[in-house]
Amino acid sequence: MAILDHKIDFAVVLSVRSANPNGDPLNGNRPRQNYDGYGEISDVAIKRKIRNRLQDMGEAIFVQSNDRKNDSFGSLRERAEANAELDKIFKSKTSSSDEFARIACQEWIDVRSFGQVFAFKGSDSKGGGVSVGVRGPVSIHTARSVDPIDITSMQITKSVNSEPGKDRGSDTMGMKHRVDFGVYVFYGSINTQLAEKTGFTAEDAEKIKQALVSLFENDASAARPEGSMEVHQVYWWKHQSKLGQYSSAKVHRSLTVKANVEEPREFEDYTIHLNELEGLQAEVIDGL
């Protein structure tokens, strides 16, 4: 498989309706919001969803969610040690960081895409520790809503007892938060220099694109009911060289999303404009 030899920029336009796209644990799990009232979805949350989609596609993933594991390993170290070549490096007193990174990138698509920090302490039974950092070629920005968002909060109660000996369970209160409606945009890029170091291929890039198009498939939860989050369009710019004809900032600025009504309540209330750049054509893919 050929290593990626051309820079790629991308953008994703998505909508949220009556859902919590990314709760903030430091703020009572309310949807993330900046000081200006615009909604946010962290890059970490987006990468988690991409990993989940790649895992659904049958790809080997190193950083798996506990509720989506397809193996029996209880930690990242156990998953790494299950690889025979990596286990040899763990036990070796003269371990090679470059060799460890090469094997890990070859084994797991999320490592060669997003990078990973391997920091495992040594033990008497396993030998020396490992401290290896891998920089991945795929970078993703925090998603931001086009307009300030409205957050609705509701109080919820329990009608059953969690523990015996209580007369009633409805005295347990909680809060549930949701974004009524919002259109969000996030951007990203794939760097060819880092792709050469991790072995990231053109085929891997196509898999990332496929994951972006189907980002919220198989992602339903109580906070994000089925159909409440939707990818509308993915913009994929494939440059003609390793460095690219334009900077990522200029490419990302070529896409503008604006509301055409005072209080938008539907995706159709927004207008998307793409300012074409000479010699760089955007592939536009509709969401599922």
N, C-alpha and C positions, 0 to 999 in steps of 0.2 A: 504493500500500500504506500502510495506516494505521500511524503510529508507535505503539509499545506505550504504552498509557495506564493500565496497572494493574500494580502490583508483583507479582512472582512469587518464591516460595521453592520450593526443591526439595531432595529427599534421594534418595540411591541406596544400596541395600543389595546387596552383592555378595559372592561367595565365591571363595576361592583354594584349589586343591587341587594339591599337588605341582608348584608353579610359583614363579617369582621375579617377583612383581608389579611390583617397582621396585627395581632394584639400586642400592646406594650406592657410587659410584666411590671414595669416600674410605675405604671399609671392605672392599676386596677384592670389590666388587660383591655383597656379601651383601644379602639383602632388608632394606629400611629398617626400623629398629626404634628406638623411643625408650628412654630410660633405665629405664623401668618394664617393658620387655619387650613393649610393644604394637607391632604392625606398622603401618607407614605407607606411603602412596602419595602422592607429592608432587602438589600442585596443577598443577605444570608438566607432569608425566606425564599427568595426567587431561586437561588441555587439549590435549596432543598427540594423544591418542586421539580426542577430540571433533573436532579438525581433520581427522584421517584419515577419520573417518566422514562428516563433511560433504563432504570431497573425493570419497569414494566415491558420495555422493548427487548429485554433479555440480556442487557449489558451488565458486566461485572462492576459493582459499585463498592468502594472501600468504606465511605462514610454512609452507613445505612441507618435509618430510623429504627428504634427498638420495636415499633409496632408494624414495621414492614420488612423485617429481616427475612432473608431467604436462606440463612444458615444458622448454626447453633452457637455462634461465638458471642460471648457476652461483653467483649471489649475490642477496641481497635487493635490492641497489641495481639490478642489471640487470633484475629483475622490475618494480621501480618505474619505471625509465626506459622500459620497454616501453610504458607507458601514455602516450599522446601528450600528454595534458593535464598529467600530472605532469612529463614531460620538459621542457615549456615552463617550468614553475616552477623546475626544476633549473637551467636556463640563464638564468633571469631574475635580475638583480641586485637587484630589488625584490620578491622572492618573498613571497607571503602564506601564513603558517602555517595560518590558518583555511581558506583555499581548498585547500591541500594536504591537510589532514585531511579535508575534506568529500569530495574526490575519492577519496581512499584508502578511506574508509568506504563510499562508494557502490560501489567496485570489488570489495572483498574482505569476505566475511562474517565472517572471524575478526578483522579489524581493527575492524569496528563492534560485534563481540561482546565481545572481550577487551581491545581497545585495542592500541596498538603504539607503540614509540619509533622514530622515523625519525631516525637520526643519521648523515648521510653527509657526508664531507669534500668540499670543492670541488676542482676540477682546472682546468687551463688550457683543456682542450678542452670541458669541460661548464659552466664558469662557477662560480657560487657554490655553497656547500654548503647542506645542509638539516638543520635540527634541529627536529623537530616531535614532540610527545608527545600521544598520544590515549588518554584514559581510557575503557575500555569498561564497559558496564553489567552484564556477566555476571561475577560473582565466584564462585570455587570454593574451598572449604576443602581442606586436606590430608585424605585418607582415613585413618581410624584403625581398627584391628581392635577388635572388641568385647571380646576376651579377649587375654591375652599369647599370642604365637605361638611354636611350636617350629620351629627352623630345622635342617634336615638338610644336611650338607655331604659331598660325595664327591670323592675325588681321581680325576682323569682323566689318561690318557696318550695320546700320539700313536703310531700304529703305522706311519706313513709318514714319509719324509724330506722336509723342506721345502726343503733345499738339497742339491746334489750333493756327493759326497765323504765322506759319513758312512755308517758301517756299519749303524746302526739309528736309528730315530726315536722309539722308545718311551721314551727318556730325558727327553723333554719332559713335564713335569708341569703340571697345572693343577687348579683347584678349581671345583666347580659347586655352587651352593647353591639350596635350595628351601624354601618354606613347606609343611609337611605338610598343614595345613588351617587355614583362618581365615575368619571373616566380618568384612568391613569395611563401614564406613558413611562416606559423605561428603555434605556439604551445600553448597548454593549459593543465590544470589539474583540477581535481575535488577532493576536500579535504573532507574526510569522517567525520572528527571532526566537521567541519562547517556545513556539511550536516545534522548532528544530531541536530544542533541548529536551522536550518531553516526548517527542515522537508523535505529536498530534497530527493526524492526517486529514486530507480533504474529505474522506469518508466520515471521520469523526465530526467534522463541521456540519455535514449534512444531517447527522444524527442530532446535533444540538439544535439545528433549525427545526427538525421534526418535533423535538421536545417542546420548543417554544410555541409552535402552532397548536399543540394539544396540551398546553401547560396545566390546565385545570381538570383534565380528564382523570377519573379515579382519585379525586382529591376532596370529595365531599366530607363534611363533618357537621357537628351541631352549629358551629360558628359560621360555616360556609356551606349552606344547603346546596344540593345538586342544582346546577343551572344559575346560581347566584353570582358566579364569577365567570366571565367569558372573554376569551381572546378574540378580538375582532380582526386585527390585521397585523402581520409581521412584515417588516421592511428589511430587506437583505441586500446590502451593497457589497458586491464582489469586485475589489480593485484589480488592476491589471499588473501589479507589481508587489514586491514584498513590503515596501514602505507605503505604498498607496499613492494615488494621485492627489489626494486631499487629506487634511488632518481629520481625525475623528470628530473633533469639535465642529468643524465646518459641515461635515456630512450630517451629523446629528441635528444641526441648526436648520438644515434644508427641509426638515419635517416640522410642520406646525399644526397644532390641533386647537381649535377655538370654538367656543359656544356661539351659536347664532341666535339664541334667545336669551332673555334675561335670567330665567330660572330653568336650566336644562333638567329634564327628567327622563330623557331617552337618549340612546346613543345617536339617534337620527337628529338630535338637536345640536350636534357638533359637526363642524366642517373640517376635513383634513386636507391640507394643501402640501404638495411635495414640489419643492423648487429643484428641478433637475439640474445636475451638475454636468458640465461638458465631459464626455468620455466615461461617465460613471452612471450606469443604468441601475435603478433599484428594482429588485424582484419583489413583487407585492403578493403575499400569500394570505388568503382569507382564513380565519380561524375555523375550527371544526364546528 
